Amino acid sequence: MNREILTIGHLARQTGTKVETIRFYEKNGLLPEPSRTDGNYRAYEQEHLDRLSFIRRARDLGFSLDQVRTLLLMLADDRSQSCAAVDAVARERRNEVERKISDLIALKGELDRIIDRCECGIVADCRIIESLSTAGS
């Protein structure tokens, strides 16, 4: 059986991942180490591309490396098992997103408050500069 061999550059281009990041994922066990060519170049296969695409998508959604590792381990195990553990990881990530949204809403409110105090006068009288300079406000 003749498998198509992919270079690290091909994986990088196909997934929008830097070569150094691919090597990092290999070193940290997220991406299996590829076989080597006679010239000692990495010889990736479709499975590497698929796994790297999964990693990239999960990272784009903000999953931590540990969360990605957990998801990958679940994929490697019995695929007929319940997906409750996968659901738990996704819920954990969603809860993190909800906390960040809450923090951003609070930040927006604070910025609105500071901006609303601006009288568009001179910098010496600027309420925005004053608000940013005042400790504990």
MDAnalysis code that builds the backbone (N, CA, C; Angstrom):
import MDAnalysis as mda
import numpy as np

u = mda.Universe.empty(411, n_residues=137, atom_resindex=np.repeat(np.arange(137), 3), trajectory=True)
u.add_TopologyAttr("name", ["N", "CA", "C"] * 137)
u.add_TopologyAttr("resid", np.arange(1, 138))
u.add_TopologyAttr("resname", ["MET", "ASN", "ARG", "GLU", "ILE", "LEU", "THR", "ILE", "GLY", "HIS", "LEU", "ALA", "ARG", "GLN", "THR", "GLY", "THR", "LYS", "VAL", "GLU", "THR", "ILE", "ARG", "PHE", "TYR", "GLU", "LYS", "ASN", "GLY", "LEU", "LEU", "PRO", "GLU", "PRO", "SER", "ARG", "THR", "ASP", "GLY", "ASN", "TYR", "ARG", "ALA", "TYR", "GLU", "GLN", "GLU", "HIS", "LEU", "ASP", "ARG", "LEU", "SER", "PHE", "ILE", "ARG", "ARG", "ALA", "ARG", "ASP", "LEU", "GLY", "PHE", "SER", "LEU", "ASP", "GLN", "VAL", "ARG", "THR", "LEU", "LEU", "LEU", "MET", "LEU", "ALA", "ASP", "ASP", "ARG", "SER", "GLN", "SER", "CYS", "ALA", "ALA", "VAL", "ASP", "ALA", "VAL", "ALA", "ARG", "GLU", "ARG", "ARG", "ASN", "GLU", "VAL", "GLU", "ARG", "LYS", "ILE", "SER", "ASP", "LEU", "ILE", "ALA", "LEU", "LYS", "GLY", "GLU", "LEU", "ASP", "ARG", "ILE", "ILE", "ASP", "ARG", "CYS", "GLU", "CYS", "GLY", "ILE", "VAL", "ALA", "ASP", "CYS", "ARG", "ILE", "ILE", "GLU", "SER", "LEU", "SER", "THR", "ALA", "GLY", "SER"])
u.atoms.positions = np.array([
    [0.843, -1.174, 0.000],
    [0.000, 0.000, 0.000],
    [0.891, 1.241, 0.000],
    [0.667, 2.146, -0.931],
    [1.491, 3.330, -1.098],
    [0.773, 4.540, -0.505],
    [1.305, 5.083, 0.570],
    [0.704, 6.242, 1.229],
    [1.385, 7.509, 0.759],
    [0.585, 8.572, 0.671],
    [1.147, 9.863, 0.282],
    [1.941, 10.437, 1.458],
    [3.155, 10.830, 1.193],
    [4.019, 11.425, 2.204],
    [3.889, 12.940, 2.108],
    [3.663, 13.567, 3.254],
    [3.515, 15.018, 3.322],
    [4.711, 15.613, 4.061],
    [5.147, 16.764, 3.628],
    [6.257, 17.444, 4.306],
    [5.700, 18.306, 5.432],
    [6.579, 18.726, 6.307],
    [6.171, 19.613, 7.395],
    [5.677, 20.943, 6.828],
    [6.270, 21.374, 5.717],
    [5.819, 22.599, 5.060],
    [4.401, 22.468, 4.541],
    [4.066, 21.285, 4.025],
    [2.710, 21.035, 3.534],
    [1.718, 21.122, 4.699],
    [2.038, 20.475, 5.818],
    [1.171, 20.537, 6.990],
    [1.006, 21.982, 7.456],
    [2.110, 22.701, 7.474],
    [2.067, 24.103, 7.919],
    [1.137, 24.927, 7.032],
    [1.281, 24.784, 5.731],
    [0.442, 25.552, 4.795],
    [-1.022, 25.140, 4.878],
    [-1.275, 23.850, 4.944],
    [-2.652, 23.352, 4.954],
    [-3.422, 23.761, 6.208],
    [-2.716, 23.921, 7.310],
    [-3.392, 24.204, 8.581],
    [-3.142, 25.610, 9.112],
    [-2.270, 26.360, 8.441],
    [-1.951, 27.696, 8.945],
    [-1.173, 27.648, 10.249],
    [-0.351, 26.625, 10.387],
    [0.433, 26.421, 11.604],
    [1.902, 26.629, 11.287],
    [2.607, 27.303, 12.166],
    [4.042, 27.490, 11.961],
    [4.772, 26.164, 12.158],
    [5.845, 25.993, 11.408],
    [6.653, 24.776, 11.500],
    [7.111, 24.548, 12.940],
    [7.521, 25.614, 13.607],
    [7.986, 25.492, 14.998],
    [6.871, 24.974, 15.902],
    [5.639, 25.393, 15.630],
    [4.502, 24.948, 16.433],
    [4.227, 23.470, 16.192],
    [4.359, 23.022, 14.957],
    [4.192, 21.596, 14.656],
    [5.218, 20.782, 15.430],
    [6.443, 21.233, 15.418],
    [7.503, 20.534, 16.175],
    [7.196, 20.542, 17.670],
    [6.670, 21.668, 18.166],
    [6.278, 21.777, 19.578],
    [5.198, 20.743, 19.903],
    [4.192, 20.626, 19.042],
    [3.123, 19.648, 19.270],
    [3.676, 18.229, 19.267],
    [4.632, 17.957, 18.396],
    [5.271, 16.638, 18.381],
    [6.007, 16.398, 19.694],
    [6.813, 17.360, 20.082],
    [7.632, 17.233, 21.296],
    [6.768, 17.006, 22.530],
    [5.572, 17.611, 22.544],
    [4.689, 17.525, 23.699],
    [3.621, 16.436, 23.579],
    [3.764, 15.577, 22.575],
    [2.913, 14.408, 22.469],
    [1.522, 14.648, 21.913],
    [1.246, 15.842, 21.421],
    [-0.069, 16.102, 20.830],
    [-0.142, 15.550, 19.410],
    [0.966, 15.566, 18.732],
    [1.052, 15.079, 17.360],
    [2.080, 13.955, 17.346],
    [1.712, 12.774, 16.851],
    [2.663, 11.667, 16.846],
    [3.884, 11.988, 15.979],
    [5.010, 11.522, 16.434],
    [6.228, 11.737, 15.668],
    [6.131, 10.973, 14.347],
    [6.444, 11.639, 13.247],
    [6.339, 10.957, 11.953],
    [7.531, 10.046, 11.703],
    [7.368, 9.181, 10.717],
    [8.512, 8.382, 10.287],
    [9.485, 9.325, 9.570],
    [10.625, 8.789, 9.192],
    [11.649, 9.588, 8.514],
    [11.936, 9.005, 7.143],
    [12.288, 9.901, 6.228],
    [12.696, 9.462, 4.892],
    [14.140, 8.978, 4.948],
    [14.617, 8.447, 3.849],
    [16.017, 8.031, 3.781],
    [16.948, 9.220, 4.013],
    [16.502, 10.416, 3.649],
    [17.294, 11.625, 3.864],
    [17.070, 12.241, 5.236],
    [16.366, 11.521, 6.132],
    [16.085, 11.915, 7.505],
    [15.109, 13.099, 7.610],
    [14.291, 13.308, 6.591],
    [13.238, 14.318, 6.664],
    [11.998, 13.694, 7.297],
    [11.217, 14.516, 7.966],
    [9.960, 14.030, 8.535],
    [9.010, 13.647, 7.391],
    [8.375, 12.493, 7.536],
    [7.446, 11.998, 6.512],
    [6.050, 11.882, 7.133],
    [5.270, 12.923, 6.979],
    [3.923, 12.959, 7.549],
    [2.942, 12.257, 6.621],
    [1.813, 11.860, 7.208],
    [0.755, 11.215, 6.444],
    [-0.563, 11.941, 6.711],
    [-1.606, 11.510, 6.031],
    [-2.922, 12.151, 6.157],
    [-3.394, 12.198, 7.610],
    [-3.087, 11.157, 8.377],
    [-3.495, 11.111, 9.779],
    [-2.886, 12.277, 10.564],
    [-1.650, 12.642, 10.228],
    [-1.012, 13.788, 10.887],
    [-1.737, 15.082, 10.536],
    [-2.080, 15.226, 9.272],
    [-2.796, 16.412, 8.815],
    [-4.162, 16.516, 9.503],
    [-4.861, 15.400, 9.580],
    [-6.173, 15.389, 10.231],
    [-6.058, 15.756, 11.709],
    [-5.078, 15.186, 12.371],
    [-4.891, 15.454, 13.810],
    [-4.471, 16.896, 14.036],
    [-3.568, 17.402, 13.211],
    [-3.128, 18.786, 13.348],
    [-4.291, 19.741, 13.089],
    [-5.136, 19.426, 12.129],
    [-6.318, 20.245, 11.858],
    [-7.241, 20.268, 13.071],
    [-7.406, 19.120, 13.712],
    [-8.213, 19.037, 14.930],
    [-7.606, 19.918, 16.022],
    [-6.310, 19.787, 16.222],
    [-5.618, 20.583, 17.250],
    [-5.803, 22.068, 16.977],
    [-5.580, 22.474, 15.736],
    [-5.699, 23.897, 15.362],
    [-7.111, 24.420, 15.627],
    [-8.113, 23.636, 15.240],
    [-9.501, 24.084, 15.434],
    [-9.808, 24.211, 16.925],
    [-9.373, 23.230, 17.702],
    [-9.593, 23.289, 19.147],
    [-8.879, 24.492, 19.757],
    [-7.655, 24.747, 19.325],
    [-6.901, 25.902, 19.838],
    [-7.573, 27.206, 19.412],
    [-8.086, 27.258, 18.178],
    [-8.798, 28.447, 17.711],
    [-10.030, 28.720, 18.566],
    [-10.632, 27.664, 19.100],
    [-11.791, 27.817, 19.977],
    [-11.378, 28.102, 21.417],
    [-10.064, 28.177, 21.637],
    [-9.554, 28.560, 22.948],
    [-9.320, 27.422, 23.917],
    [-9.416, 26.181, 23.458],
    [-9.116, 25.068, 24.351],
    [-7.633, 25.111, 24.712],
    [-7.333, 24.865, 25.967],
    [-5.939, 24.833, 26.416],
    [-5.258, 23.587, 25.855],
    [-3.945, 23.572, 25.931],
    [-3.207, 22.384, 25.469],
    [-3.614, 21.153, 26.266],
    [-3.826, 21.310, 27.568],
    [-4.254, 20.170, 28.379],
    [-5.641, 19.686, 27.957],
    [-6.537, 20.616, 27.659],
    [-7.868, 20.227, 27.199],
    [-7.785, 19.512, 25.846],
    [-6.952, 20.028, 24.956],
    [-6.770, 19.381, 23.650],
    [-6.210, 17.978, 23.846],
    [-5.239, 17.853, 24.722],
    [-4.643, 16.535, 25.000],
    [-5.719, 15.566, 25.505],
    [-6.573, 16.038, 26.410],
    [-7.650, 15.208, 26.937],
    [-8.585, 14.771, 25.821],
    [-8.966, 15.705, 24.970],
    [-9.855, 15.369, 23.853],
    [-9.202, 14.360, 22.915],
    [-7.925, 14.541, 22.636],
    [-7.221, 13.614, 21.754],
    [-7.134, 12.220, 22.358],
    [-6.916, 12.143, 23.661],
    [-6.861, 10.840, 24.333],
    [-8.210, 10.138, 24.231],
    [-9.286, 10.919, 24.360],
    [-10.615, 10.326, 24.246],
    [-10.858, 9.802, 22.831],
    [-10.350, 10.513, 21.839],
    [-10.509, 10.067, 20.456],
    [-9.725, 8.784, 20.199],
    [-8.573, 8.660, 20.843],
    [-7.709, 7.502, 20.623],
    [-8.252, 6.263, 21.327],
    [-9.054, 6.470, 22.377],
    [-9.621, 5.350, 23.117],
    [-10.798, 4.757, 22.344],
    [-11.531, 3.934, 23.002],
    [-12.703, 3.282, 22.420],
    [-13.697, 4.328, 21.927],
    [-13.885, 4.386, 20.619],
    [-14.746, 5.414, 20.025],
    [-16.228, 5.119, 20.213],
    [-16.547, 3.971, 20.794],
    [-17.946, 3.648, 21.053],
    [-18.359, 4.054, 22.470],
    [-17.411, 4.608, 23.226],
    [-17.713, 5.026, 24.596],
    [-18.612, 6.261, 24.601],
    [-19.192, 6.532, 25.746],
    [-20.040, 7.706, 25.919],
    [-19.201, 8.963, 25.702],
    [-19.828, 9.977, 25.151],
    [-19.101, 11.229, 24.925],
    [-19.286, 12.208, 26.088],
    [-19.701, 11.711, 27.248],
    [-19.920, 12.569, 28.418],
    [-18.646, 13.306, 28.818],
    [-17.504, 12.642, 28.724],
    [-16.246, 13.301, 29.105],
    [-15.904, 14.415, 28.121],
    [-16.166, 14.183, 26.839],
    [-15.938, 15.221, 25.832],
    [-16.865, 16.400, 26.114],
    [-18.111, 16.089, 26.437],
    [-19.089, 17.117, 26.777],
    [-18.608, 17.934, 27.969],
    [-18.029, 17.275, 28.963],
    [-17.542, 17.976, 30.161],
    [-16.420, 18.950, 29.807],
    [-15.517, 18.542, 28.927],
    [-14.424, 19.432, 28.504],
    [-14.993, 20.634, 27.753],
    [-15.946, 20.390, 26.874],
    [-16.562, 21.481, 26.109],
    [-17.318, 22.432, 27.035],
    [-18.017, 21.887, 28.023],
    [-18.741, 22.739, 28.989],
    [-17.770, 23.591, 29.806],
    [-16.642, 22.990, 30.183],
    [-15.620, 23.726, 30.929],
    [-15.128, 24.913, 30.103],
    [-14.892, 24.678, 28.833],
    [-14.434, 25.756, 27.942],
    [-15.511, 26.824, 27.787],
    [-16.768, 26.387, 27.630],
    [-17.866, 27.348, 27.508],
    [-17.980, 28.206, 28.765],
    [-17.811, 27.597, 29.950],
    [-17.864, 28.355, 31.197],
    [-16.746, 29.395, 31.263],
    [-15.565, 29.027, 30.771],
    [-14.456, 29.987, 30.712],
    [-14.820, 31.159, 29.797],
    [-15.430, 30.857, 28.659],
    [-15.845, 31.905, 27.718],
    [-16.880, 32.813, 28.366],
    [-17.835, 32.229, 29.077],
    [-18.860, 33.037, 29.748],
    [-18.244, 33.963, 30.790],
    [-17.244, 33.475, 31.534],
    [-16.556, 34.335, 32.516],
    [-15.836, 35.486, 31.821],
    [-15.194, 35.190, 30.697],
    [-14.496, 36.244, 29.952],
    [-15.483, 37.268, 29.404],
    [-16.622, 36.790, 28.911],
    [-17.643, 37.712, 28.408],
    [-18.107, 38.624, 29.533],
    [-18.339, 38.067, 30.695],
    [-18.757, 38.863, 31.856],
    [-17.697, 39.909, 32.210],
    [-16.436, 39.488, 32.211],
    [-15.343, 40.425, 32.492],
    [-15.276, 41.526, 31.439],
    [-15.470, 41.164, 30.168],
    [-15.431, 42.163, 29.093],
    [-16.599, 43.135, 29.189],
    [-17.764, 42.651, 29.579],
    [-18.922, 43.539, 29.757],
    [-18.637, 44.535, 30.872],
    [-18.041, 44.053, 31.966],
    [-17.683, 44.949, 33.074],
    [-16.641, 45.966, 32.619],
    [-15.661, 45.522, 31.848],
    [-14.631, 46.411, 31.320],
    [-15.245, 47.468, 30.415],
    [-16.165, 47.059, 29.553],
    [-16.847, 48.009, 28.674],
    [-17.578, 49.062, 29.495],
    [-18.258, 48.625, 30.546],
    [-18.967, 49.571, 31.416],
    [-18.027, 50.581, 32.041],
    [-16.881, 50.118, 32.492],
    [-15.888, 51.022, 33.087],
    [-15.367, 52.014, 32.054],
    [-15.064, 51.518, 30.844],
    [-14.595, 52.413, 29.784],
    [-15.684, 53.419, 29.393],
    [-16.937, 52.959, 29.322],
    [-18.047, 53.879, 29.029],
    [-18.117, 54.977, 30.080],
    [-17.974, 54.586, 31.350],
    [-18.026, 55.552, 32.449],
    [-16.919, 56.594, 32.303],
    [-15.713, 56.132, 32.003],
    [-14.579, 57.048, 31.847],
    [-14.803, 57.970, 30.646],
    [-15.236, 57.404, 29.538],
    [-15.443, 58.203, 28.321],
    [-16.553, 59.228, 28.530],
    [-17.618, 58.824, 29.222],
    [-18.732, 59.743, 29.467],
    [-18.317, 60.946, 30.305],
    [-17.256, 60.795, 31.103],
    [-16.764, 61.912, 31.927],
    [-15.933, 62.903, 31.116],
    [-15.571, 62.528, 29.892],
    [-14.724, 63.391, 29.070],
    [-15.495, 64.641, 28.641],
    [-14.852, 65.754, 28.828],
    [-15.470, 67.034, 28.441],
    [-14.838, 67.595, 27.176],
    [-13.927, 66.838, 26.569],
    [-13.260, 67.221, 25.324],
    [-12.594, 68.593, 25.424],
    [-12.008, 68.846, 26.560],
    [-11.273, 70.099, 26.755],
    [-9.813, 69.893, 26.405],
    [-8.940, 70.317, 27.291],
    [-7.503, 70.162, 27.080],
    [-6.991, 68.972, 27.889],
    [-5.852, 68.447, 27.496],
    [-5.297, 67.264, 28.142],
    [-5.082, 67.504, 29.634],
    [-4.701, 68.702, 30.008],
    [-4.470, 69.004, 31.426],
    [-5.727, 68.775, 32.262],
    [-6.894, 68.912, 31.660],
    [-8.161, 68.727, 32.371],
    [-8.869, 67.433, 31.967],
    [-8.179, 66.548, 31.282],
    [-8.799, 65.345, 30.714],
    [-9.238, 64.376, 31.814],
    [-10.514, 64.052, 31.837],
    [-11.070, 63.126, 32.827],
    [-10.610, 61.685, 32.575],
    [-10.352, 61.363, 31.323],
    [-9.876, 60.014, 31.017],
    [-8.486, 59.812, 31.606],
    [-7.597, 60.770, 31.353],
    [-6.242, 60.691, 31.909],
    [-6.315, 60.671, 33.433],
    [-7.158, 61.494, 33.996],
    [-7.341, 61.559, 35.452],
    [-7.798, 60.195, 35.995],
    [-8.783, 59.592, 35.325],
    [-9.314, 58.294, 35.778],
    [-8.249, 57.208, 35.709],
    [-7.461, 57.241, 34.658],
    [-6.421, 56.222, 34.512],
    [-5.264, 56.434, 35.487],
    [-5.058, 57.680, 35.877],
    [-3.951, 58.001, 36.764],
    [-4.286, 57.834, 38.233],
    [-5.554, 57.812, 38.583],
    [-5.974, 57.741, 39.970],
    [-5.900, 56.303, 40.460],
    [-5.105, 56.082, 41.486],
    [-4.957, 54.750, 42.048],
    [-6.248, 54.351, 42.788],
    [-6.664, 53.110, 42.535],
    [-7.796, 52.570, 43.268],
    [-9.148, 53.043, 42.799],
    [-9.204, 53.754, 41.684],
    [-10.535, 54.200, 41.228],
    [-11.183, 53.197, 40.340],
])
